[in-house]
Amino acid sequence: MATALERAVSLGSLTTVEAIEARGARHREPRRGALSVRGVSKSFPLHVRSATTVKQHLRHPFGGRAREQFDALRELSFEVEAGEFFAIVGGNGSGKSTLLRCIADIYEPDAGEIDVRGRIAPFIELGASFRPELKARENVVLVATLIGLRPSQARRRSSDIIQIAELEEFVDMPVKNYSAGMEARLAFATAIQVDADVLLFDEALDVGDIAFQEKSFETFEALRTEGRTVLYVSHKLSTVRRLADRALLLENGRQLALGEPEAVIEEYVKRSRASQGRQIPRSAPAPFAANAGYPPTPSTPLPDNGAPPSRSRGRVKARLRRFWDATVALAIAEFRIRYLDSALGYLWALGEPLLMFTVLYFVFSQVVHLQSVPHYPVKLLLGVVLFGFFTESTVLAMTSLVTRANLLRRIAFPASAVPLSSTLTTTLTFGINLGVALIFALLSGIVPTALWLELIPLLLLLLATATGASLVLALLYVSLRDVRQIWGVATRMLFFATPVFYSVQAVPEAMRHVMML
């Protein structure tokens, strides 16, 4: 099925709206998507004096004083019809964004149930998930993959997304140099290309200049004709009047009003601006409410479109595929950022272990006189490469969940993909370094034999050990910030305790069996 962007390219100089309308015309039946929220509540700890170091945990093993809870959502219940545009309004701190995150499966509700019929795509804080150091195309591929597109789909659509965002001249510029309007255009162009039935937007129409906002309005109207279901948060009442079929008013996490947008707006204004006594002019209902005769009360049943809820129908294969796609996309992005997409950066990936090898070889061959060990330079270089991979992968993955917390709060994807992507990033570097070490071994006169094949299961065992340690350390670092210092000391001790720069034959027999463990 052609996407809006693919249609835009094939039909020539179509605008975004025309492309989406062309795609909608090709559907024999409108997309089906519906949402049911029943008794959903969500709370967060407030004013918690939590222990963040091992020392504090030892001093306060039971967590110190009792936790206070902030109720962000309180027993919300409503239903959204397929093809409906549903607005969520309320003051700051009323629970709007928290509700979207619960629907997107980013937050887990403390109570209640959320059923989504069809594929859902959240776009919360558009553009905030971009990596500033990456270029536009790289960011589009990364974010689109995390949202749910296959990497091949994201790459195919990236050029067209940039074209619709009108950023062709700035495609090779890092996003950190973009203006707010440019970043908003890129994010919005990416968002509308996800093949989802239910779209979630947080302040999507409140960013950018007037021309961009008007273009966004037209795009939303085209999505309406295509039969998409849209939930969006907006502080602009004019936006709610123009687009919403129904609206929900939240205050302090409670559901105060639900129904026709004008009635909900009047209640919102009455509560928030009562002292000013402003009169709100009435406007015509949105097309869905006017044409379908949608009642201003939440009495409509949840439609049965023949598809089970998306959260219960997930297949293992699809979940594993998305997990792998997210891991690889994050790893590639991290690799590019780390080495700045330059030849010098990639050369440094090779030069760092070689520099360590040079220092150790000079010290232990010329000072300690270990050059009598057969093929000592090869063993030393291989040991440095192997141990360097283990140390680097665990250290990089340890802080990954904390440093990428903002991304995890905006896009629903497996959190374990973040530390695993860090391990995969170092694995890419490790593969290059290992190749250099093997070439060095061949140049040193070592003849390859069948015993070299034994290196494969040993490398897989090393990778599994590093991956397991990375996951454990990443989990511990969330609560214990001094784990990084403790692990640094532990790896330094492990480096000197293992035969990296010396031969195992130099170790006393009594200690050799312990070391081989």
N, C-alpha and C positions, 0 to 999 in steps of 0.2 A: 504494500500500500504506500503510495507516494506521500511524502511529508509536504508540509506547506512550503518549505524551502526548495525541495526538489521540484515542486510544481512551479514555483516562482522562476527558477532557472529555465525549466523547459518551456515555459510560456513567454519568455522574454523579459520585458521590463515591468513585471507585475509588482505592485506594492505588497507589503506584508498582509494587509487586509484582503486584497484581491486573491493572494495565494491561498490564504486560509479558506476563503469562500470557495475557491476552486476545489480545494481538498474536500470541503464539506459537501459539495455537489456530487462528488463521486461516491459518497456513502449511500448505499441502498437503504440503510436504516441508521438513525441517529445513535451516537454513542450512548451507552447505558452506564449510569453511575449513580449511586445513592449512598446516603450516609445516615446512620442512626446512632445517637448518643443517649445513653440511658444511665442516669444516676451517677455521673462521673464526678469524682472529687479528686483533688490533688493538693498536697501540702508540702511545704519545705521547712527545714529546720531554721530557726531564727535566733540570732544572738547566741551562737554555740561557741563555747570555748573548747574547741577540739584540739587534741594533741597532734602535732605535726612532726614530731621527732621521736626517735626511739626512747630518748631520755624522758620526754614528757609522758610517754606511754608507761614507762616503768614507774614514774612518780604517781601517775593517775591511771591505774590499770582499768578502772571502770568508767573512764571518760569524763571525769569531773562532774560538774553540775548537770542537772536534768535539762533536757532539750526543750526549748519552746518552739511551737509550731506556728507557721504562717499558712493560713488556708487560702491558697491561690484560686481554687475552684471548689464550689460547694453544690454538689448534687444537681448537676446540669442535665437536662433531658430535652432533646429536640430531634427532629428528623429533617433531612434535606432531600428534596425530590430530584430525580435525575433531570439534568438539563437546567437546573435552577441556579441563579446567581444569588448567593446568600451572604449578606454583609454582617459583620460583627463590630459593634460600636461600644464605646465606653471610655471613661477617663483613663489616665495613666495608672497602671497598677491594678486595673480591674480584672485582669486575667485573660485578655484577648490573645496575646501571643502564647501564653501557656496552653490555652485551649487548642490553638493550631498545632502546637508541638505534641500534644497528646493525640490528636487526630492523626498526625504524621508518624506516630509511633516513635518519636524521639524521646518523649517522656512516657513513663508507665503510670497510668492512673492508680491512685491508692484504692479507689472503689469505683464500681460501675463498669459498663461495657461500651465499647465503640466498635461498630460494624461498618465496614466500607465495602460496597459492592463495586467492583471494578478496580482498575489500577490507579493509584494515587501518587501525586508528585507534589512535594512541598517546596515552596520558594519563599523562605523566611529570611528577611533582611537581604534582599537581592544584592549581589555583588560582594557581600561580606565573606563569602566562601572562596573568592578568588585569591590566589597566591600573588602578592604584589610583585615578586621578583620575576614571575613568568610573563611571557608575552601573551597576546590576546588569544591566538590559536591554541596555545598550550593550556591556557586556563579554560577555554571552552571544552576541550577534550576531557580535561580533568573533571570539571563540575558535571558535565553531561554524563560521564561514566559513573560518577558517584550517585547521581540521581537514578540511574537505571538503564541508560543506553549501553549497548555493546560498544567497545572501543572502536570497532570498525565503523559503526554507525556514527559515532561522535566525530571521527575523523572525516567521514564523507560530508557531514553537514557543517563542519567548522567554517569552510570558506563561504558558504551561503549565509551562515549566521553573521559572520563579519560583514558581509555585503549588506544585509538587511539592517545591521546596526550602523551602517555608514561609517565604518572604521577601516576601510581598505588602506588608506594612507598611513595608518598608525598600527598596522598589524604586527610590525617588528619592534614595536615599542613596549617596554615592560608596563604592566598595568599600574604600577605604582606612580607612573608619570601621567596617568589619565586624569581628566577632570571628573567631578562627580557625575556630570551629565553623560560623559562618554562611558563611564563604568556602568551607569544605569542602563544605557542603551544596549550594551553588550550583555548584561545580565538578563534583561527582558527578552532580547532576541534568542538567548539560550533557553529561557524558561518556556516559551511558547512552542518549542519544537519537540518537547517530550511527549511521546505518545501515551498520554494518560487520560483516564475518564474523569478523575476528580483532581482539580488543581487548587492548591492552597497558596494564597498570596498575603504577605504582610506589608502594608503600606506600598504596594507595587505602583499605585497611580499617584503617589504623593512625592515622587522624585523626578529630577530632570527639569528642563525648561518647559515653557508652555507648548511649544511645538511637539516635543516628545510626549508630553502628557496627552495631548489631543490624539496623537498617533496611537498611544496606548489605549485610549478610549475606543477608537475605531477597531483596534485589534480585538479588544474584549467583546465588542458587538459581533465581530465575525466569529469568535469562538462560541458565542451564544447560538448563532445560526447553525453551527456544527454540532450542537447538542452536548457541549461540555458542561460539567458541573463545576462551579467555581465558588469557593469560600474565600472571602478576603476581609482583611482588617483595614479600616481607614478612619482617620480623624476628620477628613473632609466630608461634611454632610452633603455637599453638592455631588460628590462622587457617589454616595449612597443613593441619593435621589435618582441619579442618572442611570445607574446600573442595576441596583438591587431589585429582586423580586420579593424578597422578605429580608428582615433585619432582626438581629438579636442584640439586646441591650444587656451589658454586664456591669455590675458595680460591686466591688469588693469580692469578686468571685461568685456572686449570686446572679441568677437569671431574673431580671426585672421585667423585661418586656420581650415579646416575640410576635411578629406579625407583619402587617403592611409597613413599608419603610417610613412613610410619613407619620404614622401614629407612633412608631418607635422613636423617630427623631424628635417629635414633640415632647415625648416623655423624657428623653435624654436632655433636651434643652431646658425643660421645666425643672429638672433636678440640678443641672449644672449652672444655669444662668437665671435662676428664678429672680434674683435680686435686681437684674437688669430689666426684666419684664419685656423682653423682645418677642415680637410676633413672628412666627415662621410661616412664610407663604406656602400654600399647598401646591403640589405638582402632580402631574399625571403619573399613574403607576407604571412600573417597568413593563416591557413587552410581555414577559412570561406571565405576570400576574394579570395583565389586561386581556391577553389573548386566550389564556387557558382558564381564566376565572379562578385563580388560586385564592383560597380563603385566607383571611388575615389571622388565622389561628393555627396552631400546630397539630391539627387533627387529622392530617393526611397519613395514611398507612405507608409503611416502607415498601416500595415496589419490589416485586420479585422478577428480576430479569434473567433468571435461570442460572446465575453464577453464584457460587458460594462466597462468603466473605473472604476478602483478599488475605486476611491474616491467618486463615485456617486452610487455605487452598495451596499455600506455597509448597512446591515440590522440592525435594532435597537437591535434585540436580540443578534446578534454577537458583536456589539459594547458594549452593556451592559455586556456581558460575558467577553470580554477582559478587560473592565474597572474593573470588579470585580476581575478577575484573577491577574491583576497588583496590585490592592490594597492589596489583601491578601498576595501576594508574598513579597511586600515591607514591610508589617506589620510583617510577620514572620521573615524576615531578620533583621529588626530593633529590634524585641524582643530578638533575639539571640545575637545580638551585645550588646544590652543594659545590658543583664544579663550574658554575656560572656559564654553562654552555660554551666554554672556550677550550682551545687546545691546551692552554696553560693549566687549566683546572684538571683536565684528564691526565696530563703529564705528572701533576702533583700526586694523583692517585697512584701512579707508579713510583714516583720518587720518594714518597714517605717511607715505605718499607725498605727501599734500597738504601736510604740514608741511615736508617736504624741498623741495617745489616753492616754497612761500612764501619760504623762506630764500634759495634760489637766485635766485628772481625779483627779490627786493629787492636782492641784491648785484649781480647782473649787469645789471639794468635801471637801477637808480638810481646805482650806483657805477661800473660799467664802461660804462654807457650802451649796452647792446645792444638797447634797445627799438625801434631803427630797423629791426630785422629783421622782415619781415612775419610776423604771427601768432606773435610770439616766445613769448607765454605758453603757447599751445597746443603749440608744438614743445617747449618746456621740460618741460611736464607729461607729454607723451607719452614723451619721452626718459627722464625719471625713472622712469616706470612700467615701461618696457621694460627698462631696465638694472637696476632694482630687482628685477624678476622673475628675471633671470639670476643676479644675485648671491645673492639669498635662496635660490633653489632649489638652487644648487650648495653653498652653505654648510650648509644644513639636511641635504642628502643625504650630505654628506661624512662626518659622524660617525654616520650612522644604523646602519650595520652593527655598530659597536662598542657603541652605546647599546642596541641591540636584540639583543645576542648571547645573552642568556638565553632570549629567545623562540625564537631559531633553534636552540638546544640542546634545546628541549622539543617543538617541533612541526615536522614535516617539510613544508615548503612552499618554493617557489623563493626563495632568498635575495635574488635581484635585485629581488624585489617590494618589499623594504624601502627601498632608495634611490629606486626609482621612485615609491613611495607618497609620499615626501617631495617629489619634484618635482610630483606630482599635487596635493598639498596646497597648494603655492605657486601652482599653476596655477588652483586655485579662487579664491584671493585675487586673482590677476592678472586673472582674468576680471571680477571686480567692479571693480577699479581701472581696467581698460581701458574698461569701460562708463562710468565717471565721466569719464574723459578725453575720450571721444567726445561725451558730453553737453556737456561744457565747450566742445568745439570747435564744436558746433552753436549754443550760446548766444553764442559769440564772433563769430558771423556767417559762419562757413565753410559754404559750400553743398556738400552731398554730391554727388559725381560718380561716374562709373564707375571712376575711378582708385582709389577707395577699396577696390575689390575686390582690388587688388594687395596690400593689406595682409594678406589671408588667407594666401597662400603664404609671405609674409615672416614672419608669426607662426608658421606651422608650422615654418619653418626655424629660428626662434629656439627653439621648443620642442624640436626635435630636437637642436640644439646644446647646450642646457641639460641635456637628458637624457643625452647622451653624456658631457659633462663631469662630470655628477653620478656616473655609474657609474665613471668612471676615478678621480675623487677619492675616492669611497667605498672603492675597492679599495686605493688608495695609503695612505689613512689607517689601514687595518688594521695596516700595517707601519711607517708613517712618521707619527708624531704631530705633527711640526712642519709638515706639509703645510698645516695650517689657517692658521698664521701666514704661510707663504709665499703661499698663495692670497689671504689678506687684502691683502697688499701688492700682489699682481698685479692684483687687481680694482680697487684704488684707483688704480693707475697707468692701468689700462684706462679707468676712468671719466674721468680728465682727458685721456686721449689720444684719446677719441672725441667727436664733436660732440653731446654731450648738452645742455650748457648754453650752447653757442655754435654759430654757423652754420658749415657747412662752407665757405662762401664766404670766411670770414675766415682760412682756412688757406692758406698759400702754395701755388702751383700744383704745385711740386715735391713737396710732402708730401701733397697731396690724393689722388694716385693710391695712395700707400701706405696712407692712412687708409681709403680706400674698400674695401680688401681686408678 
